Amino acid sequence: MVVVDPEKLAATEFRHGPIRKRCVIYRGENGQDGDILYRNVEDYLKSLV
């Protein structure tokens, strides 16, 4: 679930600090929809090494 509700985003920023980017990590293909990034979980984990 991608948070797009402005109230929920504001509450998250209040509790955890500014949101710099939004990224969904899942088993599908890498991509982007507006300012939301979609990253394949395997590619993401490999990039951490």
N, CA, C and O atoms as CSV, one atom per row, in Angstrom:
chain,resi,resn,atom,element,x,y,z
A,1,MET,N,N,0.842,-1.177,0.000
A,1,MET,CA,C,0.000,0.000,0.000
A,1,MET,C,C,0.889,1.243,0.000
A,1,MET,O,O,1.776,1.377,0.843
A,2,VAL,N,N,0.658,2.109,-0.906
A,2,VAL,CA,C,1.405,3.357,-0.999
A,2,VAL,C,C,0.592,4.451,-0.319
A,2,VAL,O,O,-0.589,4.639,-0.614
A,3,VAL,N,N,1.230,5.156,0.580
A,3,VAL,CA,C,0.523,6.216,1.309
A,3,VAL,C,C,0.459,7.460,0.440
A,3,VAL,O,O,1.489,8.036,0.087
A,4,VAL,N,N,-0.746,7.870,0.099
A,4,VAL,CA,C,-0.938,9.084,-0.686
A,4,VAL,C,C,-1.837,10.083,0.043
A,4,VAL,O,O,-2.005,11.212,-0.419
A,5,ASP,N,N,-2.408,9.685,1.163
A,5,ASP,CA,C,-3.271,10.549,1.958
A,5,ASP,C,C,-2.411,11.622,2.636
A,5,ASP,O,O,-1.518,11.289,3.415
A,6,PRO,N,N,-2.668,12.906,2.350
A,6,PRO,CA,C,-1.851,13.979,2.924
A,6,PRO,C,C,-1.805,13.968,4.453
A,6,PRO,O,O,-0.771,14.287,5.039
A,7,GLU,N,N,-2.904,13.607,5.100
A,7,GLU,CA,C,-2.917,13.558,6.567
A,7,GLU,C,C,-1.987,12.469,7.092
A,7,GLU,O,O,-1.272,12.683,8.070
A,8,LYS,N,N,-1.992,11.301,6.448
A,8,LYS,CA,C,-1.116,10.211,6.873
A,8,LYS,C,C,0.344,10.546,6.604
A,8,LYS,O,O,1.215,10.219,7.410
A,9,LEU,N,N,0.618,11.201,5.472
A,9,LEU,CA,C,1.983,11.624,5.176
A,9,LEU,C,C,2.465,12.628,6.219
A,9,LEU,O,O,3.601,12.536,6.686
A,10,ALA,N,N,1.620,13.580,6.585
A,10,ALA,CA,C,1.985,14.589,7.588
A,10,ALA,C,C,2.229,13.931,8.943
A,10,ALA,O,O,3.174,14.295,9.643
A,11,ALA,N,N,1.391,12.967,9.321
A,11,ALA,CA,C,1.562,12.274,10.599
A,11,ALA,C,C,2.864,11.472,10.605
A,11,ALA,O,O,3.562,11.425,11.618
A,12,THR,N,N,3.187,10.846,9.482
A,12,THR,CA,C,4.429,10.076,9.375
A,12,THR,C,C,5.635,10.995,9.478
A,12,THR,O,O,6.601,10.676,10.173
A,13,GLU,N,N,5.589,12.131,8.795
A,13,GLU,CA,C,6.694,13.084,8.870
A,13,GLU,C,C,6.844,13.657,10.275
A,13,GLU,O,O,7.964,13.874,10.735
A,14,PHE,N,N,5.749,13.900,10.950
A,14,PHE,CA,C,5.808,14.422,12.317
A,14,PHE,C,C,6.519,13.435,13.233
A,14,PHE,O,O,7.309,13.824,14.092
A,15,ARG,N,N,6.229,12.163,13.037
A,15,ARG,CA,C,6.788,11.137,13.921
A,15,ARG,C,C,8.213,10.723,13.535
A,15,ARG,O,O,9.038,10.470,14.412
A,16,HIS,N,N,8.509,10.650,12.232
A,16,HIS,CA,C,9.781,10.082,11.777
A,16,HIS,C,C,10.688,11.061,11.042
A,16,HIS,O,O,11.816,10.701,10.708
A,17,GLY,N,N,10.245,12.268,10.782
A,17,GLY,CA,C,11.050,13.238,10.048
A,17,GLY,C,C,10.613,13.332,8.600
A,17,GLY,O,O,9.706,12.618,8.171
A,18,PRO,N,N,11.256,14.209,7.846
A,18,PRO,CA,C,10.839,14.462,6.459
A,18,PRO,C,C,10.921,13.217,5.570
A,18,PRO,O,O,11.846,12.412,5.677
A,19,ILE,N,N,9.942,13.088,4.707
A,19,ILE,CA,C,9.943,12.014,3.716
A,19,ILE,C,C,10.704,12.548,2.505
A,19,ILE,O,O,10.288,13.526,1.883
A,20,ARG,N,N,11.819,11.902,2.177
A,20,ARG,CA,C,12.639,12.361,1.048
A,20,ARG,C,C,12.228,11.708,-0.254
A,20,ARG,O,O,12.322,12.325,-1.315
A,21,LYS,N,N,11.769,10.458,-0.185
A,21,LYS,CA,C,11.242,9.793,-1.377
A,21,LYS,C,C,10.388,8.625,-0.922
A,21,LYS,O,O,10.509,8.141,0.203
A,22,ARG,N,N,9.527,8.187,-1.817
A,22,ARG,CA,C,8.661,7.042,-1.517
A,22,ARG,C,C,9.051,5.907,-2.445
A,22,ARG,O,O,9.155,6.087,-3.658
A,23,CYS,N,N,9.263,4.746,-1.868
A,23,CYS,CA,C,9.708,3.586,-2.623
A,23,CYS,C,C,8.942,2.354,-2.151
A,23,CYS,O,O,8.838,2.090,-0.953
A,24,VAL,N,N,8.413,1.612,-3.107
A,24,VAL,CA,C,7.719,0.354,-2.830
A,24,VAL,C,C,8.673,-0.767,-3.213
A,24,VAL,O,O,9.136,-0.837,-4.351
A,25,ILE,N,N,8.966,-1.644,-2.254
A,25,ILE,CA,C,9.835,-2.789,-2.532
A,25,ILE,C,C,8.931,-4.014,-2.636
A,25,ILE,O,O,8.234,-4.367,-1.685
A,26,TYR,N,N,8.952,-4.656,-3.802
A,26,TYR,CA,C,8.048,-5.783,-4.049
A,26,TYR,C,C,8.677,-6.730,-5.055
A,26,TYR,O,O,9.812,-6.510,-5.478
A,27,ARG,N,N,7.964,-7.779,-5.449
A,27,ARG,CA,C,8.521,-8.811,-6.330
A,27,ARG,C,C,8.336,-8.531,-7.809
A,27,ARG,O,O,8.721,-9.352,-8.642
A,28,GLY,N,N,7.763,-7.405,-8.151
A,28,GLY,CA,C,7.527,-7.074,-9.559
A,28,GLY,C,C,8.718,-6.390,-10.197
A,28,GLY,O,O,9.828,-6.414,-9.667
A,29,GLU,N,N,8.467,-5.777,-11.348
A,29,GLU,CA,C,9.497,-5.097,-12.120
A,29,GLU,C,C,9.818,-3.725,-11.520
A,29,GLU,O,O,8.968,-3.096,-10.888
A,30,ASN,N,N,11.061,-3.272,-11.729
A,30,ASN,CA,C,11.446,-1.922,-11.331
A,30,ASN,C,C,10.691,-0.918,-12.190
A,30,ASN,O,O,10.432,-1.165,-13.368
A,31,GLY,N,N,10.344,0.201,-11.599
A,31,GLY,CA,C,9.659,1.235,-12.360
A,31,GLY,C,C,9.429,2.471,-11.524
A,31,GLY,O,O,9.908,2.573,-10.395
A,32,GLN,N,N,8.694,3.407,-12.088
A,32,GLN,CA,C,8.393,4.652,-11.406
A,32,GLN,C,C,7.036,5.134,-11.865
A,32,GLN,O,O,6.702,5.039,-13.046
A,33,ASP,N,N,6.253,5.651,-10.933
A,33,ASP,CA,C,4.950,6.224,-11.227
A,33,ASP,C,C,4.910,7.585,-10.539
A,33,ASP,O,O,4.646,7.675,-9.340
A,34,GLY,N,N,5.172,8.636,-11.300
A,34,GLY,CA,C,5.271,9.967,-10.695
A,34,GLY,C,C,6.494,10.020,-9.798
A,34,GLY,O,O,7.608,9.747,-10.244
A,35,ASP,N,N,6.289,10.374,-8.522
A,35,ASP,CA,C,7.413,10.445,-7.593
A,35,ASP,C,C,7.564,9.176,-6.750
A,35,ASP,O,O,8.367,9.151,-5.817
A,36,ILE,N,N,6.809,8.132,-7.064
A,36,ILE,CA,C,6.876,6.874,-6.317
A,36,ILE,C,C,7.718,5.868,-7.105
A,36,ILE,O,O,7.425,5.565,-8.262
A,37,LEU,N,N,8.770,5.358,-6.455
A,37,LEU,CA,C,9.648,4.371,-7.077
A,37,LEU,C,C,9.165,2.968,-6.727
A,37,LEU,O,O,8.715,2.725,-5.607
A,38,TYR,N,N,9.257,2.065,-7.665
A,38,TYR,CA,C,8.938,0.659,-7.451
A,38,TYR,C,C,10.208,-0.130,-7.699
A,38,TYR,O,O,10.781,-0.054,-8.786
A,39,ARG,N,N,10.658,-0.888,-6.705
A,39,ARG,CA,C,11.908,-1.631,-6.818
A,39,ARG,C,C,11.682,-3.107,-6.547
A,39,ARG,O,O,10.994,-3.486,-5.599
A,40,ASN,N,N,12.276,-3.932,-7.397
A,40,ASN,CA,C,12.239,-5.374,-7.214
A,40,ASN,C,C,13.053,-5.710,-5.970
A,40,ASN,O,O,14.163,-5.204,-5.806
A,41,VAL,N,N,12.528,-6.545,-5.104
A,41,VAL,CA,C,13.168,-6.846,-3.832
A,41,VAL,C,C,14.547,-7.478,-4.017
A,41,VAL,O,O,15.473,-7.157,-3.272
A,42,GLU,N,N,14.697,-8.363,-4.989
A,42,GLU,CA,C,15.995,-9.006,-5.219
A,42,GLU,C,C,17.034,-7.986,-5.688
A,42,GLU,O,O,18.171,-7.987,-5.215
A,43,ASP,N,N,16.641,-7.122,-6.617
A,43,ASP,CA,C,17.556,-6.077,-7.093
A,43,ASP,C,C,17.937,-5.139,-5.965
A,43,ASP,O,O,19.094,-4.734,-5.846
A,44,TYR,N,N,16.960,-4.793,-5.135
A,44,TYR,CA,C,17.214,-3.885,-4.012
A,44,TYR,C,C,18.218,-4.495,-3.035
A,44,TYR,O,O,19.170,-3.831,-2.625
A,45,LEU,N,N,18.006,-5.748,-2.666
A,45,LEU,CA,C,18.908,-6.395,-1.707
A,45,LEU,C,C,20.310,-6.558,-2.290
A,45,LEU,O,O,21.293,-6.402,-1.566
A,46,LYS,N,N,20.422,-6.865,-3.574
A,46,LYS,CA,C,21.738,-6.983,-4.206
A,46,LYS,C,C,22.468,-5.648,-4.219
A,46,LYS,O,O,23.696,-5.612,-4.140
A,47,SER,N,N,21.720,-4.544,-4.319
A,47,SER,CA,C,22.347,-3.228,-4.360
A,47,SER,C,C,22.920,-2.806,-3.012
A,47,SER,O,O,23.720,-1.871,-2.952
A,48,LEU,N,N,22.530,-3.472,-1.938
A,48,LEU,CA,C,23.012,-3.119,-0.608
A,48,LEU,C,C,24.397,-3.671,-0.311
A,48,LEU,O,O,25.059,-3.215,0.622
A,49,VAL,N,N,24.842,-4.649,-1.095
A,49,VAL,CA,C,26.140,-5.292,-0.847
A,49,VAL,C,C,27.270,-4.444,-1.338
A,49,VAL,O,O,28.432,-4.830,-1.211
